[in-house]
Amino acid sequence: MEVNRILAEIDAQIAKLQQARALLAGGSSAAPAVVKKAVGRPRKNTATPASKATPKKRTLSAEARKRIADAQKKRWAETRKSQK
């Protein structure tokens, strides 16, 4: 096919031009180093195990909940008293 031959010649020319550009830019490698900037949100780090990624949920004892509730009721009573 004529089109395939033309495309092959274009690819060969592109490769030659990339080599020339790399030599002019100071690179000694035949293949140019193309650095693409990542676009969008960074990927999730899959190297960390799931157990370390999600901390365990802490729970309060019944006594602790009662102490917190009593302390809050005391604060509310003080604010109601100061508003009167």
Buried (B, 14 or more C-beta within 10 A) or exposed (E): EEEEEEEEEEEEEEEEEBBEEBEEEEEEEEEBEEEEEEEEEEEEEEEEEEEEEEEEEEEEEEEEEEEEEEEEEEEEEEEEEEEE
